[in-house]
Amino acid sequence: MAQNSLMEKVHVLGIGGSLRKNSYNRALLRAAQELAPEDIEIQIFDNETLSKIPPYNEDVRQHGDPETVEIMKNEIRKADALLFAIPEYNHSFSGVLKNAIDWVSRPANDSPLNDKPIAIMGASIGTGGTIRAQMAFRQVCVFTNMHPVKKPEVLVNNAQQRFDSDGGKLIDPDSRKFLAQLLEALLDWTRRLSYGKVMVEIGEKNIASREK
């Protein structure tokens, strides 16, 4: 989203943390596409590319990012905001997502994650609805300087009851309502941050012109 045009569509990149073909979290991203407000366009990051990102190795990075990492970095750079759908494994988020973040966040001074507005959601067959995974992911947001929406929290528990029999469509009315509210909040949050950057740039230009 160009900073001089806050009314145009906001491009959001959806990133799922599960490689499972019939993942509830991938289905949650598709539900987000369905429920997105008119001013949001959601693209889902390709799962095959995500699956081919190798385990993080600093020796490899020193010689250049793997092609799959470059693809992910470029898609994140082009996005105005990110939407993460996070499964919960062992009271934290998935290794595949952590590994991707480790790659994309380096080098820290050129990370496409820096200053990026994001929203977090998750679905789980357990009763917690990925609450621990989302809390762990918010810690990662601190160092990477991503800016997450605080509310509402989208914690889809007992996912097998919230999606249809094929697991492909979110049918639970309350889950759909909270997801729609999260997307509205992400839209507002992204525009606020963009507006703030514009105001900072204007202030810096005014200061520079007075100093001449």
Helices and strands as residue ranges (DSSP letters): E 10-16, H 24-35, E 40-44, H 47-51, H 58-61, H 67-78, E 81-85, E 88-89, E 92-93, H 95-104, G 108-110, E 117-123, H 131-144, E 147-148, E 154-156, H 159-162, H 173-211
